[in-house]
């Protein structure tokens, strides 16, 4: 039921068969990364950016889902209630699947930030490193218990606020003014896949320390 309410079922039907995507969560993370630093893309801008990432053209209905979600996400990041959530499967799915989708979402946020030519402000390199740390989490069979569920919930709450921090106080630029649109080069999009910085902060990984 929650998958219907969150939109997961609709997104899975629209995007799950795209070979370039690890999961629909990765695409939602891409949306959040983009709108944290830029104005929401229109349909033509979406098609162009996805083309740079070697996506096949989306059908009109799937494209409209992205347009609508980007507009909603931009509004949610500006809303003091901060009640938006990452696009993740509900608890009817296995914990392992949910952890992987959360990792995919974090990867998508980093990619979207780079794709939209986000400029790092003070301490923001740590936020992106935190996302990369969560994206590197590896699920183990022993994590599938109440403690693992609690750790997963904590990570969701932690990472969902990172796009809010990236967006706060930032002057959002039009995508037409970003490098990917000014420089029609696939290398520009490829280089956006990795955001690196020497300052690495420590995030508590999914697998908690367990007593021997």
C-alpha positions in Angstrom: 0.0 0.0 0.0 2.8 2.5 0.9 4.3 1.9 -2.5 1.2 3.2 -4.1 1.1 6.3 -1.9 4.8 7.1 -2.3 4.7 6.7 -6.0 7.2 3.8 -6.0 4.9 1.5 -8.0 4.4 4.2 -10.7 8.1 4.9 -10.9 9.0 1.2 -11.0 6.6 0.7 -13.9 8.0 3.7 -15.7 11.7 3.4 -15.1 12.7 -0.1 -13.9 13.6 -1.4 -17.3 16.1 1.3 -18.1 19.4 -0.5 -18.3 21.4 2.6 -17.3 19.6 2.8 -13.9 20.4 0.6 -10.9 16.9 1.3 -9.7 14.2 4.0 -9.8 15.7 5.3 -6.6 18.8 6.3 -8.4 16.7 8.5 -10.8 14.9 10.1 -8.0 18.2 10.9 -6.3 19.3 12.5 -9.6 16.2 14.7 -9.5 17.0 15.7 -5.9 20.6 16.5 -6.8 19.7 18.6 -9.7 17.0 20.7 -8.0 19.1 21.3 -4.9 21.3 23.6 -7.1 19.3 24.4 -10.2 15.8 25.2 -11.4 13.6 22.2 -12.2 14.3 20.9 -15.7 11.6 21.1 -18.3 10.9 18.2 -20.6 13.4 19.2 -23.3 16.1 19.7 -20.7 15.4 16.3 -19.2 15.7 14.6 -22.5 19.0 16.4 -23.2 20.6 15.6 -19.9 19.5 11.9 -20.0 20.8 11.7 -23.5 24.2 12.8 -22.2 24.0 9.9 -19.8 23.3 7.5 -22.7 19.7 7.0 -21.8 17.3 6.1 -24.6 14.6 8.8 -25.1 11.8 8.4 -22.5 8.2 8.1 -23.6 6.0 11.1 -22.9 4.4 9.7 -19.8 7.7 8.8 -18.1 9.1 12.2 -19.1 6.2 14.0 -17.5 6.7 12.0 -14.3 10.2 13.5 -14.1 9.0 17.0 -14.9 6.3 16.8 -12.2 8.6 15.2 -9.6 11.3 17.8 -10.2 8.8 20.6 -9.6 7.4 19.0 -6.5 10.9 18.2 -5.2 12.1 21.8 -5.6 9.0 23.0 -3.7 9.6 20.4 -1.0 13.2 21.6 -0.5 11.9 25.1 0.0 9.2 24.0 2.4 9.9 24.5 6.1 8.0 21.3 6.9 10.8 19.2 5.3 8.4 16.3 4.9 9.6 15.0 1.6 11.1 11.5 1.4 13.5 9.7 -0.9 11.8 7.4 -3.5 12.3 4.1 -1.8 10.4 0.8 -1.7 8.3 0.2 1.4 8.8 -2.4 4.2 7.0 -5.1 2.2 10.3 -5.3 0.3 13.3 -7.0 1.9 15.6 -5.0 4.0 18.5 -5.9 1.6 16.5 -4.4 -1.3 15.7 -1.3 0.6 19.3 -0.8 1.6 20.4 -1.1 -2.0 17.9 1.3 -3.2 19.0 3.8 -0.6 22.5 3.4 -1.8 21.3 4.0 -5.4 19.5 7.1 -4.3 22.6 8.5 -2.7 24.6 7.9 -5.9 21.9 9.7 -7.9 22.0 12.8 -5.7 25.8 13.1 -6.2 25.4 12.6 -9.9 22.6 15.2 -10.1 24.6 17.7 -8.2 27.5 17.4 -10.6 25.3 17.2 -13.6 23.8 20.6 -12.7 27.2 22.1 -12.2 26.8 22.5 -8.4 29.5 24.6 -6.8 30.7 23.4 -3.4 30.3 25.8 -0.6 31.9 25.6 2.8 31.6 22.1 4.3 29.5 20.8 1.4 32.2 18.4 0.3 31.6 16.6 3.6 27.9 16.3 2.7 28.7 14.7 -0.7 31.2 12.4 0.9 28.6 11.3 3.4 26.3 10.4 0.5 29.1 8.4 -1.1 29.8 6.6 2.2 26.2 5.6 2.4 26.2 4.5 -1.2 29.1 2.2 -0.4 27.2 0.4 2.4 27.2 -3.4 2.0 24.3 -5.4 3.3 25.1 -8.6 5.3 22.8 -11.4 6.2 23.3 -10.6 9.9 21.8 -7.1 9.4 18.3 -8.4 8.7 16.9 -7.9 12.2 15.4 -5.2 14.3 18.7 -3.5 14.8 19.3 -3.5 11.1 15.8 -2.0 10.5 16.6 0.8 13.0 20.0 1.5 11.4 18.3 1.7 8.0 15.7 4.1 9.3 18.4 6.3 10.8 20.3 6.4 7.5 17.2 7.4 5.5 16.5 10.2 7.9 20.2 11.3 7.7 20.6 11.3 4.0 17.2 12.8 3.1 18.2 16.1 4.7 21.4 16.4 2.7 19.6 17.9 -0.4 17.9 20.3 1.9 21.3 21.5 3.2 22.6 21.7 -0.3 19.6 23.8 -1.4 19.4 26.1 1.6 20.5 29.7 0.9 21.6 28.8 -2.7 20.7 30.9 -5.7 19.3 28.4 -8.1 20.6 28.8 -11.6 18.8 28.0 -14.8 20.0 24.8 -16.4 20.6 26.7 -19.6 23.4 28.5 -17.9 25.1 25.4 -16.7 28.2 23.8 -18.3 26.3 20.8 -19.7 24.1 23.0 -21.8 26.8 25.5 -22.7 29.3 22.8 -23.7 27.6 20.1 -25.7 30.1 17.4 -24.7 29.4 13.9 -23.4 32.6 14.1 -21.4 31.0 16.9 -19.3 28.3 14.6 -18.2 30.6 11.7 -17.7 32.9 13.8 -15.4 29.8 14.6 -13.3 29.5 11.0 -12.2 32.3 11.4 -9.7 32.6 14.2 -7.2 35.8 13.9 -5.2 37.4 15.7 -2.3 40.3 14.9 -0.1 38.3 15.8 3.1 36.5 12.5 4.0 34.1 12.5 7.0 33.0 9.4 8.8 29.5 8.2 8.6 28.3 5.3 10.7 27.9 2.5 8.2 24.8 0.4 8.0 26.3 -2.7 9.7 26.5 -1.8 13.4 29.1 -3.0 15.7 27.8 -6.1 17.3 29.0 -7.8 20.5 31.0 -10.9 20.0 
